[in-house]
Amino acid sequence: MFLITILLIFVTWVYCKLSCGICKNSRHLVGKTIIVTGGNAGIGYETAKDLAGRGARVILACRNEARGVTARDRIVAATANPDVHYRHLDLASLHSVRHFADAIIKTEKRLDVLINNAGCYAAYFQYTEDGLLLQMQNNYFGPFLLTNLLLPLLKSSAPSRIINVSSLAHVGGVIDFDNLNGEKETKNTYNELKVYCISKLCNILTTVELERRLKGTGVTVNCLHPGIVATGFGSDNWLASSFLFYLKAFWKSPWEGAQTTIHLAVTPELATTSGRYFEDCAEVLPSKQAQDVNLARRLWEESEILVQFKASAA
Ligand SMILES: NC(=O)c1ccc[n+]([C@@H]2O[C@H](COP(=O)([O-])OP(=O)(O)OC[C@H]3O[C@@H](n4cnc5c(N)ncnc54)[C@H](OP(=O)(O)O)[C@@H]3O)[C@@H](O)[C@H]2O)c1
């Protein structure tokens, strides 16, 4: 019985490793500029390291200077590419998002890939200085504004790409426009898992609507689920105390978790693919709700109001 259990565990582990999609493309990226939000840790760090290894100019957009600089130094040492930079970006502050985008527009000649990777799992019912629900702002409203502010540079650099790191958790999200910013919640009713799922559904819906708005510009936008990845994600709250934590050996490594993002950033065959959702380096369909173009359009309009930004007409 013991041997059978060990064998089953081993077979499951082998299956997890073999079924994980790996980016096969070895394209060089010399002359390309790429922003990776949250590039100092987990999936974002591995993504940034891979892209720097291909010769790209990589900007790590991070909220903590010490962590950002340490990551930059490690990537430079590992890839021998000195063109890796830390810039401060705190998605939980729209002022910071605007400041970061202004500096990029002023200092960068081009932007070939924007990777909206940063995200959080916020256990507390908390609003930011902008009056937005913290977890929604970190995962959705902040990246929404950032993308809009960087669109002129992405357009002038076309062909260019936007990649939104979503999650399979989007299937549990339900959009209620009267509760998009937690208007109906209190400290007692706030459910961080529910909000996380909604924020990740918003990442996909915004991809759908942006694809429509970007038609003919040469800028593509796609999104993805990275898999279940053994990073620090959520480890300061539910995860560490969850039984799932003990299954970590079966999860993807951060390097494996970065593969679909890298695939979307570099694969030449995807140059014109837009508005799609990927998993394990292959296109898959997200939930029905995540494909609803009317919902996507309304979400876009509501988001413009909440972040106080009016995108130019589609
Ligand atoms: N891990 C998984 O199993 C999994 C599954 C599905 C989807 N995802 C998604 O994958 C993405 C990356 O997650 P990960 O697993 O790599 O987690 P991670 O190791 O915790 O990395 C998250 C990154 O986001 C940054 N970040 C968080 N809030 C930020 C803010 N306000 N401003 C700027 N940066 C901020 C973090 O910065 P600090 O280091 O300063 O905290 C960190 O660099 C997230 O969008 C997550 O939703 C992960």
Ligand as a Chemical Component Dictionary entry (heavy atoms), coordinates in Angstrom:
data_LIG
# 
_chem_comp.id                   LIG 
_chem_comp.type                 NON-POLYMER 
_chem_comp.pdbx_formal_charge   0 
_chem_comp.three_letter_code    LIG 
# 
loop_
_chem_comp_atom.comp_id 
_chem_comp_atom.atom_id 
_chem_comp_atom.alt_atom_id 
_chem_comp_atom.type_symbol 
_chem_comp_atom.charge 
_chem_comp_atom.model_Cartn_x 
_chem_comp_atom.model_Cartn_y 
_chem_comp_atom.model_Cartn_z 
_chem_comp_atom.pdbx_ordinal 
LIG N1  N1  N 0  1.084  32.252 -7.911  1  
LIG C1  C1  C 0  -0.020 31.740 -8.463  2  
LIG O1  O1  O 0  -0.369 30.546 -8.247  3  
LIG C2  C2  C 0  -0.878 32.571 -9.375  4  
LIG C3  C3  C 0  -2.000 31.960 -9.976  5  
LIG C4  C4  C 0  -2.781 32.705 -10.838 6  
LIG C5  C5  C 0  -2.460 34.035 -11.101 7  
LIG N2  N2  N 1  -1.381 34.620 -10.488 8  
LIG C6  C6  C 0  -1.082 36.031 -10.799 9  
LIG O2  O2  O 0  0.276  36.150 -11.161 10 
LIG C7  C7  C 0  0.718  37.478 -10.865 11 
LIG C8  C8  C 0  2.075  37.407 -10.183 12 
LIG O3  O3  O 0  1.920  36.735 -8.950  13 
LIG P1  P1  P 0  3.093  35.898 -8.253  14 
LIG O4  O4  O 0  2.568  34.541 -8.030  15 
LIG O5  O5  O -1 4.372  36.063 -8.955  16 
LIG O6  O6  O 0  3.090  36.607 -6.816  17 
LIG P2  P2  P 0  4.263  37.325 -5.965  18 
LIG O7  O7  O 0  5.476  36.477 -5.950  19 
LIG O8  O8  O 0  3.610  37.704 -4.684  20 
LIG O9  O9  O 0  4.567  38.633 -6.831  21 
LIG C9  C9  C 0  3.635  39.675 -6.927  22 
LIG C10 C10 C 0  4.351  40.911 -7.421  23 
LIG O10 O10 O 0  3.402  41.986 -7.501  24 
LIG C11 C11 C 0  3.946  43.087 -6.798  25 
LIG N3  N3  N 0  2.916  43.990 -6.301  26 
LIG C12 C12 C 0  1.895  43.709 -5.455  27 
LIG N4  N4  N 0  1.207  44.826 -5.203  28 
LIG C13 C13 C 0  1.807  45.828 -5.900  29 
LIG C14 C14 C 0  1.570  47.223 -6.042  30 
LIG N5  N5  N 0  0.597  47.839 -5.360  31 
LIG N6  N6  N 0  2.359  47.941 -6.855  32 
LIG C15 C15 C 0  3.362  47.351 -7.538  33 
LIG N7  N7  N 0  3.654  46.047 -7.429  34 
LIG C16 C16 C 0  2.885  45.294 -6.617  35 
LIG C17 C17 C 0  4.741  42.469 -5.662  36 
LIG O11 O11 O 0  5.621  43.421 -5.099  37 
LIG P3  P3  P 0  6.285  43.187 -3.630  38 
LIG O12 O12 O 0  7.383  42.192 -3.820  39 
LIG O13 O13 O 0  6.755  44.532 -3.255  40 
LIG O14 O14 O 0  5.195  42.668 -2.739  41 
LIG C18 C18 C 0  5.450  41.362 -6.435  42 
LIG O15 O15 O 0  6.526  41.877 -7.163  43 
LIG C19 C19 C 0  -0.385 38.120 -10.026 44 
LIG O16 O16 O 0  -1.115 39.004 -10.848 45 
LIG C20 C20 C 0  -1.265 36.961 -9.607  46 
LIG O17 O17 O 0  -2.624 37.344 -9.458  47 
LIG C21 C21 C 0  -0.575 33.907 -9.627  48 
# 
loop_
_chem_comp_bond.comp_id 
_chem_comp_bond.atom_id_1 
_chem_comp_bond.atom_id_2 
_chem_comp_bond.value_order 
_chem_comp_bond.pdbx_ordinal 
LIG N1  C1  SING 1  
LIG C1  O1  DOUB 2  
LIG C1  C2  SING 3  
LIG C2  C3  SING 4  
LIG C2  C21 DOUB 5  
LIG C3  C4  DOUB 6  
LIG C4  C5  SING 7  
LIG C5  N2  DOUB 8  
LIG N2  C6  SING 9  
LIG N2  C21 SING 10 
LIG C6  O2  SING 11 
LIG C6  C20 SING 12 
LIG O2  C7  SING 13 
LIG C7  C8  SING 14 
LIG C7  C19 SING 15 
LIG C8  O3  SING 16 
LIG O3  P1  SING 17 
LIG P1  O4  DOUB 18 
LIG P1  O5  SING 19 
LIG P1  O6  SING 20 
LIG O6  P2  SING 21 
LIG P2  O7  DOUB 22 
LIG P2  O8  SING 23 
LIG P2  O9  SING 24 
LIG O9  C9  SING 25 
LIG C9  C10 SING 26 
LIG C10 O10 SING 27 
LIG C10 C18 SING 28 
LIG O10 C11 SING 29 
LIG C11 N3  SING 30 
LIG C11 C17 SING 31 
LIG N3  C12 SING 32 
LIG N3  C16 SING 33 
LIG C12 N4  DOUB 34 
LIG N4  C13 SING 35 
LIG C13 C14 SING 36 
LIG C13 C16 DOUB 37 
LIG C14 N5  SING 38 
LIG C14 N6  DOUB 39 
LIG N6  C15 SING 40 
LIG C15 N7  DOUB 41 
LIG N7  C16 SING 42 
LIG C17 O11 SING 43 
LIG C17 C18 SING 44 
LIG O11 P3  SING 45 
LIG P3  O12 DOUB 46 
LIG P3  O13 SING 47 
LIG P3  O14 SING 48 
LIG C18 O15 SING 49 
LIG C19 O16 SING 50 
LIG C19 C20 SING 51 
LIG C20 O17 SING 52 
# 
